[in-house]
Amino acid sequence: MGDFNHPDICWRDNTAERKQSRKFLECVDDNLLLQVIEEPTRRGAMLDLILTNKEGLVGDVKLKGSLGCSDHRMVEFKILRAARRVRSKLTTLDFRRADFGLFRDLLGRIP
């Protein structure tokens, strides 16, 4: 959770205009993270994000008014317990089962 300050990112399309924002999107994707905020949090931009590694772990996300002099909206959310599991649509790799010797051998054959 935090203010990541990438106003040019379109989370719906997973695109960005600036190189730095594209690198941030790539990092989020490489680490199999999901962004769960769906509405702008500051002046029409989605700057404040909640990133999670499990679908269904964060829920009841609500944007509230600003706190004090801040021009960001407050984000309220719940971290859900395991009892309320949602089956993830993400496929993850089990690297403990990988044959790295074979992998090295195959890579060594590439000219």
N, CA and C of each residue as an Amber inpcrd file, in Angstrom:
protein
   333
   0.8580000  -1.1670000   0.0000000   0.0000000   0.0000000   0.0000000
   0.8980000   1.2230000   0.0000000   0.5890000   2.1650000  -0.8470000
   1.3700000   3.3810000  -0.8330000   1.1180000   4.2650000  -2.0370000
   1.7300000   5.4400000  -2.0110000   1.6540000   6.4050000  -3.1030000
   2.8260000   6.1280000  -4.0350000   2.5510000   5.5300000  -5.1780000
   3.6060000   5.1190000  -6.0990000   3.8940000   6.1690000  -7.1680000
   3.0270000   7.1740000  -7.2890000   3.2840000   8.3400000  -8.1290000
   3.6040000   8.0060000  -9.5920000   2.7620000   7.2020000 -10.2030000
   2.8540000   6.8990000 -11.6310000   1.5080000   7.2480000 -12.2760000
   1.2520000   8.5530000 -12.4670000  -0.0720000   8.9610000 -12.9680000
  -0.3710000   8.5310000 -14.3970000   0.6540000   8.1650000 -15.1680000
   0.4470000   7.8050000 -16.5750000   0.0910000   6.3260000 -16.7740000
   0.0610000   5.5420000 -15.7000000  -0.2660000   4.1210000 -15.8350000
  -1.7680000   3.9400000 -15.9800000  -2.1580000   3.1500000 -16.9780000
  -3.5540000   2.7230000 -17.1270000  -3.5950000   1.2850000 -16.6320000
  -4.1230000   1.0860000 -15.4190000  -4.1390000  -0.2370000 -14.8080000
  -5.1010000  -1.1800000 -15.5100000  -6.1230000  -0.6370000 -16.1160000
  -7.0960000  -1.4850000 -16.8200000  -6.4480000  -2.1540000 -18.0320000
  -5.6020000  -1.3980000 -18.7590000  -4.9520000  -1.9150000 -19.9680000
  -3.5190000  -2.3820000 -19.7250000  -3.0120000  -2.1160000 -18.5100000
  -1.6370000  -2.4660000 -18.1580000  -0.6350000  -1.7880000 -19.1010000
  -0.8350000  -0.4820000 -19.3110000   0.0370000   0.2950000 -20.1840000
   0.4860000   1.5680000 -19.4730000   1.5590000   2.1690000 -19.9890000
   2.0650000   3.4250000 -19.4310000   2.7880000   4.1960000 -20.5210000
   2.8200000   5.5140000 -20.3680000   3.4890000   6.3710000 -21.3440000
   4.9800000   6.5010000 -21.0580000   5.3400000   6.7170000 -19.7930000
   6.7420000   6.9650000 -19.4350000   7.5110000   5.6700000 -19.2290000
   8.8030000   5.7050000 -19.5600000   9.6650000   4.5300000 -19.4270000
   9.7250000   4.0400000 -17.9820000   9.8390000   4.9620000 -17.0300000
   9.9150000   4.5990000 -15.6210000   8.6410000   3.8650000 -15.1830000
   7.4950000   4.3120000 -15.6570000   6.2250000   3.6740000 -15.3150000
   6.1120000   2.2990000 -15.9630000   6.6120000   2.1670000 -17.1900000
   6.6120000   0.8480000 -17.8550000   7.4930000  -0.1390000 -17.0950000
   8.6290000   0.3460000 -16.5770000   9.5070000  -0.5090000 -15.7780000
   8.7960000  -0.9270000 -14.4790000   8.0520000  -0.0140000 -13.8830000
   7.2990000  -0.3410000 -12.6730000   6.2500000  -1.4140000 -12.9780000
   5.5240000  -1.2530000 -14.0850000   4.5460000  -2.2630000 -14.4910000
   5.2100000  -3.6150000 -14.7090000   6.3800000  -3.6090000 -15.3360000
   7.1210000  -4.8500000 -15.5720000   7.5060000  -5.5130000 -14.2490000
   7.9170000  -4.7140000 -13.2850000   8.2860000  -5.2310000 -11.9640000
   7.0680000  -5.8530000 -11.2720000   5.9430000  -5.1720000 -11.3400000
   4.7020000  -5.6950000 -10.7530000   4.3490000  -7.0230000 -11.4050000
   4.4480000  -7.0790000 -12.7200000   4.1260000  -8.2990000 -13.4670000
   5.1220000  -9.4230000 -13.1520000   6.4120000  -9.1000000 -13.1300000
   7.4410000 -10.1040000 -12.8520000   7.2820000 -10.7300000 -11.4710000
   6.7470000  -9.9820000 -10.5250000   6.5750000 -10.4740000  -9.1680000
   5.1640000 -11.0000000  -8.8990000   4.3990000 -11.1720000  -9.9800000
   3.0430000 -11.7410000  -9.9090000   2.1570000 -11.0000000  -8.9160000
   2.2420000  -9.6620000  -8.9510000   1.4310000  -8.8460000  -8.0500000
   0.1720000  -8.3600000  -8.7570000  -0.8620000  -8.1480000  -7.9660000
  -2.1270000  -7.6100000  -8.4590000  -2.3570000  -6.2650000  -7.7970000
  -2.8650000  -5.3170000  -8.5490000  -3.1920000  -3.9920000  -8.0330000
  -4.7130000  -3.9580000  -7.8790000  -5.2260000  -3.6140000  -6.6860000
  -6.6580000  -3.7570000  -6.4270000  -7.4610000  -2.4600000  -6.3690000
  -6.8170000  -1.3030000  -6.3760000  -7.5500000  -0.0320000  -6.3900000
  -8.1670000   0.1440000  -7.7720000  -9.4200000   0.5760000  -7.8230000
 -10.0920000   0.7170000  -9.1160000 -10.5220000   2.1380000  -9.4470000
 -10.3610000   3.0660000  -8.5050000 -10.7840000   4.4530000  -8.7260000
  -9.6120000   5.4070000  -8.4960000  -9.6630000   6.5860000  -9.1120000
  -8.5990000   7.5770000  -8.8850000  -8.5260000   7.9900000  -7.4180000
  -7.3080000   8.1930000  -6.9450000  -7.1090000   8.5830000  -5.5480000
  -6.6220000  10.0210000  -5.3940000  -6.2100000  10.6310000  -6.4940000
  -5.7450000  12.0250000  -6.4430000  -5.9490000  12.6860000  -7.7960000
  -6.7860000  13.6930000  -7.8410000  -7.0150000  14.5100000  -9.0420000
  -7.1680000  13.6750000 -10.3180000  -7.9810000  12.6580000 -10.2910000
  -8.2480000  11.8470000 -11.4670000  -7.1960000  10.8030000 -11.7900000
  -6.1500000  10.7130000 -10.9740000  -5.0850000   9.7270000 -11.2050000
  -5.0920000   8.6750000 -10.0990000  -4.6840000   7.4870000 -10.4480000
  -4.5980000   6.3940000  -9.4860000  -3.1530000   6.2990000  -9.0050000
  -2.8300000   7.0540000  -7.9640000  -1.4650000   7.0990000  -7.4490000
  -1.2750000   6.1780000  -6.2540000  -2.2920000   6.0880000  -5.4150000
  -2.2200000   5.2520000  -4.2230000  -2.6780000   3.8510000  -4.6060000
  -1.8250000   2.8760000  -4.3650000  -2.0760000   1.5180000  -4.8330000
  -2.0480000   0.5250000  -3.6860000  -2.7560000  -0.5620000  -3.8610000
  -2.6340000  -1.7220000  -2.9890000  -2.1870000  -2.8670000  -3.8780000
  -1.0000000  -3.3690000  -3.6140000  -0.4620000  -4.4920000  -4.3740000
  -0.5050000  -5.7380000  -3.4990000  -0.9630000  -6.8510000  -4.0670000
  -1.0440000  -8.1030000  -3.3320000  -0.5730000  -9.2430000  -4.2190000
  -0.1480000 -10.3130000  -3.5860000   0.2990000 -11.4680000  -4.3620000
  -0.7560000 -12.5650000  -4.4200000  -1.9180000 -12.3290000  -3.8120000
  -2.9800000 -13.3280000  -3.8310000  -4.3240000 -12.6740000  -4.1050000
  -5.0030000 -13.1840000  -5.0820000  -6.3540000 -12.7130000  -5.3720000
  -7.2500000 -13.1100000  -4.2010000  -8.0640000 -12.1720000  -3.7250000
  -8.9620000 -12.4470000  -2.6170000  -8.3760000 -12.1860000  -1.2470000
  -7.1210000 -11.7810000  -1.1720000  -6.4980000 -11.4870000   0.1200000
  -6.9230000 -10.1200000   0.6440000  -7.1710000  -9.1810000  -0.2720000
  -7.5860000  -7.8240000   0.0860000  -9.0060000  -7.6150000  -0.4370000
  -9.8740000  -7.0600000   0.4070000 -11.2470000  -6.8380000  -0.0250000
 -11.8540000  -5.6140000   0.6270000 -13.0980000  -5.3590000   0.2820000
 -13.8550000  -4.2210000   0.8270000 -13.0830000  -2.9150000   0.6990000
 -12.5270000  -2.6700000  -0.4660000 -11.7490000  -1.4440000  -0.7060000
 -12.7100000  -0.2800000  -0.8960000 -12.5100000   0.7640000  -0.0920000
 -13.3570000   1.9580000  -0.1710000 -12.4750000   3.1890000  -0.1630000
 -12.8000000   4.1390000  -1.0310000 -12.0980000   5.4130000  -1.0270000
 -12.9350000   6.4140000  -0.2560000 -12.3010000   7.1060000   0.6700000
 -12.9660000   8.0860000   1.5280000 -12.4700000   9.4790000   1.1810000
 -12.9160000  10.4580000   1.9210000 -12.4630000  11.8320000   1.7260000
 -11.0030000  11.9720000   2.1120000 -10.4770000  13.1670000   1.9490000
  -9.0640000  13.3830000   2.2780000  -8.9050000  13.6250000   3.7760000
  -7.6980000  13.4250000   4.2560000  -7.3870000  13.6050000   5.6650000
  -6.5430000  14.8600000   5.8150000  -7.0160000  15.7970000   6.5910000
  -6.2790000  17.0360000   6.8030000  -6.1260000  17.8280000   5.5160000
  -4.9090000  18.2620000   5.2450000  -4.6260000  19.0790000   4.0620000
  -4.2370000  18.2490000   2.8410000  -4.2490000  16.9400000   2.9600000
  -3.8300000  16.0830000   1.8550000  -4.7970000  16.1820000   0.6840000
  -4.2560000  16.0980000  -0.5380000  -5.1240000  16.0950000  -1.7150000
  -5.3330000  14.6640000  -2.2360000  -4.8970000  13.6720000  -1.4520000
  -5.1450000  12.2650000  -1.7620000  -6.3710000  11.7910000  -0.9830000
  -7.1040000  10.8830000  -1.5790000  -8.2360000  10.2880000  -0.8700000
  -7.7260000   9.1690000   0.0380000  -8.3760000   8.9990000   1.1850000
  -8.0110000   7.9020000   2.0730000  -8.5040000   6.5910000   1.4690000
  -7.7180000   5.5360000   1.6700000  -8.0730000   4.2090000   1.1780000
  -8.3150000   3.3220000   2.3870000  -9.4990000   2.7550000   2.4400000
  -9.8400000   1.8230000   3.5210000 -10.0220000   0.4440000   2.9000000
  -9.4520000  -0.5800000   3.5360000  -9.5760000  -1.9300000   2.9950000
  -9.4220000  -2.9450000   4.1190000  -9.8020000  -4.1630000   3.8310000
  -9.6590000  -5.2500000   4.7940000  -8.7280000  -6.3100000   4.2200000
  -7.9290000  -6.8770000   5.1090000  -7.1380000  -8.0440000   4.7400000
  -7.9610000  -9.2410000   5.1800000  -8.3190000 -10.0640000   4.2070000
  -9.2280000 -11.1650000   4.4740000  -8.4650000 -12.3890000   4.9550000
  -9.1170000 -13.1670000   5.7760000  -8.4980000 -14.3900000   6.2960000
  -8.5270000 -15.5050000   5.2590000  -7.7820000 -16.5500000   5.5380000
  -7.7060000 -17.6950000   4.6310000  -9.0540000 -18.4050000   4.4970000
  -9.9410000 -18.2700000   5.4750000 -11.2370000 -18.9470000   5.4250000
 -12.0620000 -18.4830000   4.2360000 -11.7610000 -17.2990000   3.7430000
 -12.5160000 -16.7310000   2.6310000 -11.6850000 -16.7710000   1.3530000
 -11.1080000 -17.9090000   1.0860000 -10.2120000 -18.0430000  -0.0610000
 -10.9410000 -17.9380000  -1.3820000 -10.2390000 -17.3520000  -2.3060000
 -10.7150000 -17.2640000  -3.6780000  -9.6870000 -17.9970000  -4.5260000
 -10.1350000 -18.8510000  -5.3900000  -9.2130000 -19.5990000  -6.2390000
  -8.5120000 -18.6440000  -7.1910000  -7.1980000 -18.6410000  -7.1460000
  -6.4050000 -17.7400000  -7.9680000  -6.3960000 -18.1870000  -9.4200000
  -6.4150000 -17.2170000 -10.3090000  -6.3410000 -17.4950000 -11.7360000
  -4.8920000 -17.4590000 -12.2180000  -3.9660000 -17.1110000 -11.3010000
  -2.5590000 -17.0340000 -11.6630000  -1.9120000 -18.4110000 -11.6020000
  -1.0740000 -18.6880000 -12.5400000  -0.2900000 -19.9150000 -12.5230000
   1.1070000 -19.5450000 -12.0630000   1.6080000 -20.2640000 -11.0820000
   2.9580000 -19.9990000 -10.5950000   3.8220000 -21.2190000 -10.8390000
   5.0950000 -20.9710000 -10.9760000   6.0480000 -22.0460000 -11.2250000
   6.6380000 -22.5310000  -9.9070000   6.8520000 -23.8400000  -9.8000000
   7.4740000 -24.4290000  -8.6240000   8.9340000 -24.6910000  -8.9630000
   9.8150000 -23.7430000  -8.6290000  11.2170000 -23.8380000  -8.9890000
  11.9500000 -24.9230000  -8.2050000  11.3660000 -25.4080000  -7.1140000
  11.9980000 -26.4880000  -6.3570000  12.0240000 -27.7780000  -7.1700000
  11.1200000 -27.9050000  -8.1320000  11.0390000 -29.1120000  -8.9450000
  11.8030000 -28.9820000 -10.2660000  12.4280000 -27.8490000 -10.4820000
  13.1210000 -27.5980000 -11.7500000  14.4110000 -28.4020000 -11.8390000
  14.7600000 -28.7980000 -13.0480000  16.0110000 -29.5070000 -13.3170000
  16.9970000 -28.4860000 -13.8880000  17.7190000 -27.8070000 -12.9790000
  18.6140000 -26.7450000 -13.4130000  19.8260000 -27.2860000 -14.1570000
  20.2340000 -28.5180000 -13.8760000  21.3310000 -29.1360000 -14.6300000
  20.9580000 -29.2720000 -16.0950000  19.7590000 -29.7650000 -16.3590000
  19.2700000 -29.8830000 -17.7320000  19.1450000 -28.5030000 -18.3730000
  18.6670000 -27.5520000 -17.6120000  18.5050000 -26.1820000 -18.1080000
  19.8610000 -25.6120000 -18.5340000  20.8920000 -25.7870000 -17.6790000
  22.2330000 -25.3130000 -18.0040000  22.7620000 -26.0000000 -19.2710000
  22.5230000 -27.3100000 -19.3430000  22.9720000 -28.0780000 -20.5050000
  22.3290000 -27.5610000 -21.7880000  21.0260000 -27.3250000 -21.7390000
  20.3160000 -26.8290000 -22.9210000  20.7950000 -25.4360000 -23.3170000
  21.0150000 -24.5770000 -22.3230000  21.5170000 -23.2380000 -22.6160000
  22.9280000 -23.2920000 -23.1950000  23.7350000 -24.2540000 -22.7450000
  25.0990000 -24.3980000 -23.2400000  25.1530000 -24.8180000 -24.7030000
  24.0910000 -25.3790000 -25.2140000  24.0360000 -25.8270000 -26.6010000
  23.6720000 -24.6870000 -27.5760000  23.2810000 -23.5730000 -27.0620000
  22.8880000 -22.4440000 -27.9030000  24.1470000 -21.7270000 -28.3710000
  24.3200000 -21.5770000 -29.7050000  25.5310000 -20.9190000 -30.2230000
  25.5640000 -19.4410000 -29.8840000
